[in-house]
Amino acid sequence: QYAENEQHDLGDGLVIYTTLCHFTEQLRIYASSTYNGYVISDPLPGTIISMSFKMGHKKDVLDVYGSTDKENWTLIKKDGIKTTSTSYKNYTLDFPTDANYTCFKLDVRGSEQIRIESLSITYVSSDNDESNDDEDDVFMVSAPVFIPGTSTFSTESLNVTITATEG
């Protein structure tokens, strides 16, 4: 509990490091003057597309950052993800498709904590080794570009352009 730089191998290529957090049945990330924890990941084997959380606990804010080098972090959503109650709810955050983030950082703003019951990460694999002629190989391609991008729209109709990427 509240350990400095614990490593957790969650399988499928996901390794996270918790700092001043509590990780048992839930991942508790604290935000206080006593314990100000965060979580960072090792690089995933591809570009992060989105993250989904089942989380809650009071009304703190989860800030999610992306990085390509685990040193320079960019905030993904300006106002973060605000929990609305002590009960667990599902939240989803889309990453920018052109940023090629392979690492993430979770940080909490507030005076209490965020409790994450489950976390799902969607990424596009960068393992496109076509030199192997095995019929069972699956090759991933980059995500298509949607115009307009992610947003909330209040209109009855909307024209959307989807542009394919290489591959």
C-alpha positions as CSV (number, residue, x, y, z in Angstrom):
1,Q,0.0,0.0,0.0
2,Y,1.3,3.5,-1.0
3,A,4.5,1.9,-2.3
4,E,6.9,3.8,-4.5
5,N,7.2,2.4,-8.1
6,E,5.6,-1.0,-7.9
7,Q,5.6,-2.9,-11.1
8,H,2.5,-4.9,-12.2
9,D,2.5,-7.2,-15.3
10,L,-1.2,-7.3,-16.3
11,G,-0.6,-9.6,-19.3
12,D,-1.0,-9.0,-23.1
13,G,2.0,-6.8,-23.1
14,L,0.7,-4.3,-20.5
15,V,3.0,-3.4,-17.6
16,I,2.1,-0.6,-15.3
17,Y,4.0,1.1,-12.5
18,T,2.1,2.5,-9.6
19,T,3.4,5.3,-7.4
20,L,1.7,6.0,-4.0
21,C,-1.3,4.0,-5.1
22,H,-3.1,1.0,-3.6
23,F,-3.6,-2.0,-5.9
24,T,-5.7,-4.9,-4.6
25,E,-9.1,-5.7,-6.1
26,Q,-9.2,-2.2,-7.4
27,L,-6.6,0.3,-8.4
28,R,-6.9,3.3,-6.1
29,I,-5.0,6.4,-7.2
30,Y,-4.8,9.0,-4.5
31,A,-4.9,12.8,-4.7
32,S,-4.1,14.5,-1.5
33,S,-1.3,16.4,0.2
34,T,-0.2,13.2,1.9
35,Y,-0.4,10.8,-1.0
36,N,-0.3,12.0,-4.6
37,G,-0.1,8.9,-6.7
38,Y,-0.1,8.2,-10.4
39,V,0.2,5.2,-12.8
40,I,2.3,5.0,-15.9
41,S,2.6,2.2,-18.5
42,D,5.5,0.7,-20.4
43,P,5.1,1.2,-24.1
44,L,2.4,-0.9,-25.6
45,P,3.2,-2.8,-28.9
46,G,1.1,-0.3,-30.9
47,T,-0.7,3.0,-30.9
48,I,-3.4,3.6,-28.3
49,I,-6.8,4.3,-29.8
50,S,-9.0,4.4,-26.6
51,M,-9.3,3.5,-23.0
52,S,-12.4,2.4,-21.1
53,F,-12.7,2.6,-17.3
54,K,-15.2,1.3,-14.8
55,M,-14.5,3.6,-11.9
56,G,-15.9,5.8,-9.2
57,H,-15.4,7.3,-5.7
58,K,-16.7,10.7,-4.8
59,K,-16.1,13.5,-7.3
60,D,-12.4,13.6,-8.3
61,V,-11.1,13.9,-11.8
62,L,-8.9,11.4,-13.7
63,D,-6.4,13.0,-16.0
64,V,-5.2,10.7,-18.8
65,Y,-1.9,11.5,-20.6
66,G,-0.4,10.0,-23.7
67,S,3.3,9.7,-24.6
68,T,5.5,8.2,-27.3
69,D,8.6,8.0,-25.1
70,K,7.4,7.7,-21.5
71,E,9.0,11.1,-20.7
72,N,7.0,13.8,-22.5
73,W,3.3,13.6,-21.6
74,T,0.3,15.3,-23.3
75,L,-3.0,15.6,-21.6
76,I,-5.7,13.8,-23.7
77,K,-8.8,15.6,-22.5
78,K,-8.6,19.1,-21.1
79,D,-11.1,18.7,-18.2
80,G,-10.3,15.1,-17.5
81,I,-12.8,12.4,-16.7
82,K,-15.0,13.5,-13.8
83,T,-16.4,10.8,-11.6
84,T,-20.0,11.6,-10.6
85,S,-20.7,9.4,-7.6
86,T,-19.4,6.7,-5.3
87,S,-20.9,4.0,-7.4
88,Y,-18.9,2.6,-10.3
89,K,-19.7,3.8,-13.8
90,N,-18.3,3.2,-17.3
91,Y,-16.3,5.9,-18.9
92,T,-14.5,5.9,-22.3
93,L,-11.8,8.2,-23.6
94,D,-10.7,8.3,-27.3
95,F,-7.0,9.1,-28.0
96,P,-6.1,11.4,-30.9
97,T,-5.4,9.1,-33.9
98,D,-2.5,11.1,-35.3
99,A,-0.4,11.3,-32.1
100,N,0.8,7.6,-32.1
101,Y,0.8,7.4,-28.3
102,T,2.1,4.0,-27.0
103,C,2.3,4.9,-23.3
104,F,-0.3,6.3,-20.9
105,K,-0.3,8.0,-17.5
106,L,-3.2,8.2,-15.1
107,D,-3.2,11.0,-12.5
108,V,-6.0,12.2,-10.2
109,R,-7.0,15.8,-9.4
110,G,-9.1,16.4,-6.3
111,S,-8.8,15.8,-2.6
112,E,-9.6,12.0,-2.4
113,Q,-9.0,9.3,-4.9
114,I,-10.3,7.5,-8.0
115,R,-11.0,3.8,-7.7
116,I,-10.7,1.8,-10.9
117,E,-12.4,-1.5,-11.0
118,S,-11.6,-2.4,-14.6
119,L,-9.5,-0.9,-17.4
120,S,-9.6,-1.7,-21.1
121,I,-7.1,-0.4,-23.6
122,T,-7.6,-0.5,-27.4
123,Y,-4.6,-0.1,-29.5
124,V,-3.5,-0.8,-33.1
125,S,-0.6,-3.2,-33.2
126,S,2.7,-2.0,-34.8
127,D,3.8,-5.6,-35.3
128,N,3.3,-5.8,-39.1
129,D,6.2,-8.2,-40.0
130,E,5.1,-9.4,-43.4
131,S,8.2,-11.5,-44.0
132,N,6.5,-14.5,-42.4
133,D,4.2,-16.2,-44.9
134,D,2.2,-18.1,-42.2
135,E,-1.4,-18.1,-43.2
136,D,-2.5,-17.5,-39.6
137,D,-0.8,-14.1,-39.4
138,V,-3.1,-11.1,-38.8
139,F,-1.8,-7.7,-39.9
140,M,-3.2,-4.6,-38.4
141,V,-3.5,-1.3,-40.3
142,S,-3.6,2.2,-39.0
143,A,-7.0,3.6,-38.0
144,P,-9.0,5.5,-40.6
145,V,-9.3,9.2,-40.4
146,F,-12.8,10.5,-39.5
147,I,-13.9,14.1,-40.4
148,P,-15.3,15.6,-38.3
149,G,-13.3,14.0,-35.4
150,T,-14.5,13.0,-32.0
151,S,-17.0,15.4,-30.6
152,T,-20.6,15.8,-29.5
153,F,-23.0,16.9,-32.2
154,S,-26.6,18.3,-31.8
155,T,-27.9,18.0,-35.3
156,E,-30.3,15.7,-37.1
157,S,-27.9,15.0,-39.9
158,L,-24.2,15.1,-40.3
159,N,-21.9,14.4,-43.2
160,V,-18.9,12.2,-42.2
161,T,-15.9,11.5,-44.3
162,I,-13.9,8.4,-43.6
163,T,-10.4,8.2,-45.2
164,A,-8.6,4.9,-45.4
165,T,-4.9,4.8,-44.4
166,E,-2.1,2.9,-46.0
167,G,-2.5,-0.8,-45.8
